[in-house]
Amino acid sequence: MKLPFTGRHTVSDASDAPETKSGTSAQTPLVAVELSRQACFTNPDFGSLCREGFARNPIVYRCVRMIAEGSASVPLRGEGLPAESSEALERFYSYLQVAGCAYLEAVLLGDEVIGLRAVRPDTVTPLTDAAGRPAGFEVRSESGRRLFRRDPLTDRCGVMALALFNPMDEAAGQSPLRAAATSVDLHNQGTRWAKALLDNSARPSGALVYKGGAGERLSRDQIDRLKVELEAGFTGPARVGRPMVLEGGLDWKTMGLSPSDMDFTQGRREAARDIALAFGVPPMLLGIPGDNTYSNYAEANRAFWRQTVIPLVGRTARAMSAWLSTFGEEVTLSPDLDAVSALAPERTALWARLNAASFIDADERRALAGLAPRETVQ
C-alpha cells in the first residue's frame, strides 16, 4: 500500500543546494522523497483473512457477527434437528462468511445424531475417490487426524460441507471476505495512517533546515543526534505544542498535507461500503454515512434479512435436511419466518390479504403462509 510519510522529520542541509549567479547557495527548505514500491495486499489464505479481516477490521467483524447471529436465531421447523445446535450453527455461519466453506460434524450415539459441532475449515481436507468423486473428509487436530468416509450406498458421512460458489474451485468456495480483501487492506491502512498521524502530534512531517555559511554542512553524527532529539522530545500526542528551541542556524519548516492526503477519510468510507456490499449488509445498518439507498433504517433491515439472512438459512436448511436424512428417517427442515421479528410487518400484511381472500379455504391460506395443514379431526 503506497501511503505518504506521516510524522517523519527530515533533516536537510541547505549547503548542498546549488549556487546562484551571485555565488550564494539557494536555501531549499523542503526535500522531496518518493518511494517506488509495489502495493502490498493480504494473502487470500484463511489465517491471513482472519487476522487482517475479522480480527482487525471493525466493518468485517460486524458484518460477520450480524449475518451469523441473525442466521442462527432463525428457528428451523421440522423433526430430526438435534437439540442445542444454535451455537454450532452460529460458528458454522461465521466460518462460511470468512472462509467460503463451512463444515458440520455429527455427534453420534449409535446411529442417532444427538448434536452438531462446527469444524474449522482450515483443518478439513476433502477426499476423493479414483474417479474424482467426493469420498469423505479428513479432519486434523492436535490429537491427530480423523477420517470421515462417505458410505457409497447410503451416502452417509459424519461431516456435512457447504460452500459458497467459486467458479475456480467448487469444493473450496469463495468467501465474501476474500472478495473484499482489497477494500479491507485499504480500510486497515487508512486506519494505521490516521493512527500514525495522531501519534506524531497530529501534524504532517517537517524539515529541519541548516542555514550555515558557504561550505558549511552538518556532520553525520550531528544529523543523527538531531533526529534522536526530535523523536524523543517532540513526537507523540503527549508532547503536542512543545516549543522548539533552535540554535546554530537551524530553522524548522512545516510541510502541509495535500488535498489527496487529506482525503483518506473518504477513502476509508468508500472501502467500508465495498466491504458491506460484499457481505450483503446495507451500509446504513453499520453507521456508514452517505448512504441514501434506503429511505429508513427499518427498510434497510428488512432488505438485509430478505436478501442475505433468509436465503442463507434456507440453503443451509435444505443441505442439513439431505444430510440428516442419511442417518435414518427422512428429515425436512425449513426456516420459521414467523419467528423473525424484522419480518413481522410483512407477515401481518400477508395474513391480512389471505384472510380477505374469500375464494380459498383455510388450508390453502395456511399453505400460502408457509404453514402446515390443520389436523383433520375424525
N, C-alpha and C positions, 0 to 999 in steps of 0.2 A: 504494500500500500504506500503510495508516494504522497507524503504529507510534508508541510513546511516545518522548519525548525520552530520549536516552542521553548522560549526561555533560555536559549543558548546565548552566551556572551562571547562576542568576537573581539579580540584584541588586535587592532590594526596599527601598524607602524607607518605614519604618514611620510617618513623619509624615503619609503620605497616608491612614492609617487613620481611620475615623470616630471622633469623640469620644464618650466615655461620659458618663453623667449627672454624674460628678464633674468633668468638664472635661478629663480626661486622655485622651490618644489611646490607643486599644486597639492593643496590639502584635500584629501579624499576621505570623508568621514565614514563611508559605508564600504563594506566588502561583500560582493555578491557571490554566493556559493550555490551551485546547482549540482544535485546528486543525480546520476543516471543509474536508476535501479529498476528492476522488473517488479511489477506488482506481485505481492505475495498473498495467497489465499489459503484458507483452511483445507486440509486434506479431507476428502469425502468419506473417510472411514468412520466407523461407529464411534470409536473413542474420541476422535477429534471433534466430531459433530456434537457429542455430549458435552465436551469441555467448553468449546467456543460458543455453542448454541444454547443448550439447555442450562448449563451451569453459569454462564457469564452474560447472557443476553436476556434482559427482562421481558422483551417482546416475545421471544421464543418460549421462555418459561411460562408466561401467562397463557399463550395460545395452547401449548400442550396441556396445561392444567385445565383450562376451560373445556377442551374437547374431551379429555379423559374423564374428568369428574362428571361432566354433563352426560356423556355416553353411558358411564357406569350407573348413573342414577336412574336411567330408564328401565323400569321393570320388564322382564320378559315373561310373556304369558305362555303357558304350556307345561306339560308334565315331563319330568325327566331331568330338569336342571338341578344340579347339586346345590345344596343349601350353602349359604355364606360364601358365595362366589363373587360378590361385588368388589372386594379388594383385589382379587386376582384379575377381574375384568378391567379395573382402573389401570393396573400396571400393564395389562395387555394393550389397551388403547394407547397408553403413553409410549410403549415400545414401538407401536405401529407408526406413530407420528414422527418419532426420532429416527428409526431405522428403516422404515418402509416395509418391514415384515415383522410379524409377531407370532409367538408360539404359546399354546396352552398344553399343559401336561395333565393327564387324567390321574387322579389319586384313586386307586382301585382297592376294593375289598372283595376279593374273589373276582367275579366278573361285573360287579356293580361299581359304578362311578360315584364316589362319595364326596369328591371335592375336586377343585381345579387349582392349578398353580401356573403362574406366568413364568416363562423361561427367558432369560436374557438372550437376545438374538445373536450376539457375538459368540455365544457358547454352543450354538447349534450348527451342525453341518448336514444338509440334506444328502441322502443316499439314493443312488440309482442302481438299477439292475443292468445286465449286459445289454439290454435293448434301449437303455436310456430312460426307462420309466421310473417314476418315484417308487422307492423301495423302503423308505423309513427315514430315521433321523439319528444322528449321533450327538449326544449332549455331553459336554465336557464340564467338569467341576474340579475342585481341589482334591476330592476323594477319588478321582479317576474319571472314566468315561462310561456312559451307558448307551446301549443300542436299543432303539425302538423300531422293530421290524414291522412292516405292513403285511398283514395277512392277505395273500393273493386271492383267497376265496371270499372272505367276508369284508375285505378292505379295512379291517380294524387295525388301528395304530394307537399307541398310547400318547401320541403328540399330534396336535392339530396345528396347521400352519395357515396363516392368512397374509397375503402380500398385496401391496398396492401396485398398480400397473406400472411396469417398467418394460419398454419395448426392447431393451437390450438384454434383460435378464429377468424373466418372469418369476423365477424362484426367489431371487433376492429382493425384488421390489424396489421402488424408489420412494423415499420419504419426502414430505413437504419441506422438511428442514434441509435436505440436500439440494432441492430446487432453489431454496432461498439462501444458500450458503454464501454467495457473493454479497447479498444485501446484509447478511449477518456480519460479515467482515467489515463492510462499510460502517455499519452502526457501531460495532465494537471499537473500531479505530477512531471514529469520531468522538466516542466517549473518552478514550485514552488521550486523544489530542486535547480535549477540553480539560481533563484532569491535569495533564502536564502543564497546560497554560496557567491553571489556578495555582499549582504548586510553585510556579515561578512568578509569584506576585501578580498573577493575572495580567501580565504585560507581555508584549512581544519582545523578541530579542533586541539587543542593542550592541553598539560598537564603542569600545573604549579607544579613543584616538590619541596617539602620542604626537604632540606638536613640538618636536625638538628642533634644534638648529640644523643647518645644512650638514649633511653627512652623519648626523647622529641617529642612532636607532637603538631600540631596546634589545637587550640580550635575551637569549632563550630562557635563562633562569628567571629574569625579570618578568617575562611574559607568563611563564608557568606560575610564578608567585601571585601575579595579578589574578589569574584565573581561579586559583585556590581561594584567595581572599574574597572574590566576588561570590563564589559558590557558598562560602562559609558565612558571609555576613549579609548578603542581600538577596538570597534566594529562599522562597517559601512564603506561605501566607502569614506566618508569624513575624516576618520581617518586612511586611509591606510598609512603605512610606519612610523607611530609614534614610536619613540624609547621607549622601556620599561625599566624603572629603577627598579631593583630588589634589595632587601636587606634582611637581616636576614636569609640567607641560602636558598633563593628561586632560582629556576632555571627553565627556560622555555624550553620545549621540543615540537617541532612541529611534528604533525602527518601527514604522507603522504597519498595521495589518492591511493587506489589500482587500478589496471587496470580495474576491474569491475566497480568501482565507476566512473572512467573517461569515461566509455562507455555509459553514459546516453544520449549523443547527438545522437549517432547512434540508441539507443533505441527509442528516440523520432521520428526520421526519419522513422523507421520501423512502429511505431504506426501511424504516419501520412499517410503512404502508405496504411495501412489497412483501415483507415477511408475513404480515397479516393476510395479504392476498393469497400467498402460497398455502397457508393453513386453512383458508376459508373462514376467517374470523373478521367480521366488519370492523374497520379501524375505530369506529365510534365507540365500540364496546371496550376498547383498550385505552381510551382517552387521548387518541392521537388527534390533534387539532387539524382543522382544514378539510374535514370530510363532510360533504353535503349530499352524499348518495342517498341517505335515508332521512325522512322528514323528522323522525323522532327515535328515541332510544328503544322504545317497545317494538317498533317496526324492524330495527336492526337486530334485535334479539330474536324475533320470530324468524327472520331470514337465516340467522346463524343456526337455529335448531332445525329448520326445514331443509336447508341446503348442505349442512355439514354434519350435524349430530345424527339426525334421524336416518339418512342414507347409510351412515357408517354402522349404526346399531342394527339396521335391517340386514345389511350384508353379513355382519357377524352372526346374527341370529340364524340366518339360513345356513351358514357354514357350520355352526355348532349343532344345528338340527341334524344335518347329514352325518356329522362325526359321531355324535352321541347315539345315533340310531344303530351304528355298527356294534354297539355293546349289548344290544338286547332288543327291547321293544322300540317301535318307531317313535321318534321324538319330533315334535313340531313346535318351534318357538317363534314368537312374534313380539315386537315391541308394543307395550301398553301405552298408547299415546294419550289415553285419558288421564294418566298419572303425571303428565308433563305440564306443569303449571304455566309455562310460557306459551303453550298452545291452547290454553283454556278458552280464550275468546273465540278462536276458530272452531273449537269443538262445540261451544254453545251455539254459534251461528249455524253449524251443521245440523245439530239436533232440532233447532227451530225450523229449518227448512224441511227436514224429514217429517216432523210432526204435522206440518202444514200440507204435506203431500197425501191427499186422501185416496189416491189411485193405487197405493201399495199397502200391503198389510204389515203387521208388526214385525214379523220375521224378516221381511225384505228391508224394513227400516234398520233393523239390527245388523243385517249383513252389510248394508251400505255404510253404517257407522263403524264397521270393523268388529262387531260383537258376535258372539256365538248365538245360535238359535235358542229360543226358550225351550225348556224341557216340557215334553208333552205328558200331561197327567192322564194316566189310564183310568 
